[in-house]
Amino acid sequence: MHSNLWIEEKFRDFYGMRYKVENVLFSGKSEFQTVDVVETKGHGKMLLNDGLVMVTERDEFVYHDMIAHVPLFVHPNPKKVLVIGGGDGGTAREVIRHESVEKCVMVEIDKMVVDACLEHIPLTSEKLSDPRIELRIEDGIKYVKETTEKFDVILVDSTDPIGPAQPLFNESFYQDIYNCLTDNGIVVSQGESPWYEQTMQKKLVSIKNKLFEKTFIYNFVNLTYPGSFWSFTFATKGLHPIEDFDAKRVAASGLEFKYYNEQIHSGAFALPTFQKKELEGLIQN
Ligand code: SAM
């Protein structure tokens, strides 16, 4: 028990968020990054990679609902799903809630992240032993280059473009993703902040716009990401995220969500003018 321990997530060199820590549960350094799990006073257990907040128990459902359910309710029959990164297990947990999903391959580069979450954050990691999840500890870049498997939906649940995640923001990676997708496949990627990472957003949507038939961006509000307002990019070989979305499927699924619903699905693709202008010509929103 620490009486006066606070951690600060520094974002660039001008912004920070501070959290009161009750207990440090794990601290390690892998060959890729530092990995910490702490118990916070206001946000439950928290995973940090290289000092950046990845997941907190309090708001993890927002990110995991939005990365998984938006594409899985657009694809008419998603059977095989690939998750790149996502070591905390929250994305794979949501993917396998869809009955149509027969297999979810999760490719995480860092075993330390998975092990730390399995031990300390069961809320996100508890489904990793499900037989439909095939967990592979390897580099996602190498996996998509070499695999002969095809996926209906690919979810890039990555850290920011530093360290091992840097190539996950490059064109050659998305060319390989394109080749791994089935004919009406969808790829969704962690799309950074519309406030602070406009250049990176533009780079990501430009790459997708060049390679894919349709490219979109959608937003969500997460308590613990810098600026709270955050994006996913969404690209397809033809499917449209709203026109091909049958809202009745959500109720028919019988699934309950804490953030996602039929209105949020379509509303998330409505962009503020500053973001729309910045990405003009590159997205079909
Ligand atoms: N929700 C999170 C966030 O804050 O953006 C992302 C969560 S998840 C913990 C991100 C994971 O991507 C990390 O565990 C990291 O090890 C993994 N990762 C980074 N580069 C990777 C790569 N090249 N291949 C596979 N996984 C990678």
Boltz pocket constraint, residues with backbone or C-beta under 6 A from the ligand:
constraints:
  - pocket:
      binder: B
      contacts: [[A, 32], [A, 49], [A, 53], [A, 54], [A, 55], [A, 63], [A, 84], [A, 85], [A, 86], [A, 87], [A, 88], [A, 107], [A, 108], [A, 109], [A, 110], [A, 113], [A, 138], [A, 139], [A, 140], [A, 141], [A, 157], [A, 158], [A, 159], [A, 160], [A, 164], [A, 165], [A, 166], [A, 168], [A, 190]]
      max_distance: 6.0
